[in-house]
Amino acid sequence: MSKTESNAAGATSALEIRDTRTGTSYSVPIMPPATEGDTAIRAMDLRQIKQKPDEFGLMTYDPAFMNTASCKSAITFIDGDKGILRYRGYPIEQLAEKASFLETAWLLRNGELPTQTEYDDWKHQITYHTYVHENIKTFLQGFRYDAHPMSMLCSSVAALSSFYPDAKNIEDPAERHISIVRLLAKLPTLAAFCFRHVKGLPFIYPDNDLGYVENFLSMVARMSEPKYEGNPAFVKALEVLFILHADHEKNCSTNAVRAIGSSHVDPFSAVAGGIAALYGPLHGGANEAVLHMIKEIGDKKNIPAFIESVKAGKGKLMGFGHRVYKSYDPRARIVKKLADDVFKVVGIDKDLEIALELERIALSDEYFISRKLYPNVDFYTGLIYRSMAFPTDFFTVLFAVARTAGWLAQWEEMLLDKEQKIARPRQIYTGYGERAYESTISHGGRGGGKDAVRK
Ligand code: CMC
């Protein structure tokens, strides 16, 4: 591309850049604004900026992808400043109020709400793929009694890949479809099995007469009763929480799924990578961290001292702040209302009182206001989950079950995007220049030892 030509991206305006090292000016096309006005330049257009012809060219340096769009996407829209979240154009508030989780999963993948026939068929397919191979039970039984359920879930989803070798045919739409159905169907089963293993309880098989959420609760909680009947308030709360967690644009775990999937590995392996990313306390693990924090505070009277320690940099107020939302997280508003509904059934406890007081103080404190730190979705979800008697370390598993819908929609969108290739960022090397090898240790003779394979 010449230094003044535009590229073929249909750009109508350009960024004029003058390199003060060489005095050369460049015209970099600005991509036409997308639906909601997002604009960008193509990072590759900066490569023409060089001091000498044989140089690599200018890169952008963006640790943690603070200002880098790695794809175009039509799935989820977030306006962090205005506190807007929409799936395929539908406001999260409307979906949370009116849709079901499986309908939302369909919407995320297909871009439109399903017709009745499409929905019935989708629901039927997912319901009839909930069983997992019996060997998965043996696999899970290998874990220790105190294994973290996220480790177990991550490993067992990765293990599923070995049961479905055809899943690697990712270019075949039929294989992609059945893998998506299997993952959505089996995640609740695996999650429930992880729960039962830790408790030392027998695994409960799926009940095809129940809906997605109620069946999950049945596999988690059913004992000797012939038919499980979930508490309607809990079933409703979990359905809404699943919808709220179904997708969230290019967050850490979704980025992981897309990056892993870009190597064209099967979706079971890519989703296992997403679960690993979600496990971290700065991501899906935050709702668990909120409860640990509340436990550590212990009493309302300790809150001011705790807030002061956070302000002094001795830890974070977990469940507050977000990379994207710099006003109230719209999901947090829905979750707070949901928490009110659930607590009407189970009653308010000391921890909820601490949470409410923490929120009140933080929202009126200059430190949090000036940094635009508001409660995020995780601030109240942990309290709801706990009131439903889920153990703390299981909270992120619930998040993972729901987020699988978004990961799969994003994975398929990435695969069908002609502009995508294997994800491979650049680096700015800061290590040594070339130096000669001079070791002071003895290896006991290189290449010696027994042959590793041949006897
Ligand atoms: N408590 C106290 N101070 C905070 C917090 C917090 N929760 N979050 C950010 N800050 C401060 C931070 O120290 C920094 O201060 P300063 O400018 O004085 O150095 C400033 O606010 C900007 O923070 P940042 O680290 O640049 O913000 P980020 O966008 O990199 O981090 C975050 C976003 C979510 C990782 C962070 O806010 C955090 O660690 N929050 C607590 C963990 C949490 O609740 N995570 C769940 C996120 S929502 C679920 C999801 O979508 O995954």
Residues whose N, C-alpha, C, O or C-beta is under 5 A from the ligand:
A	BS01	CMC	P281 L282 H283 G284 A286 V310 G315 K316 L317 M318 G319 F320 G321 H322 R323 R371 N376 D378
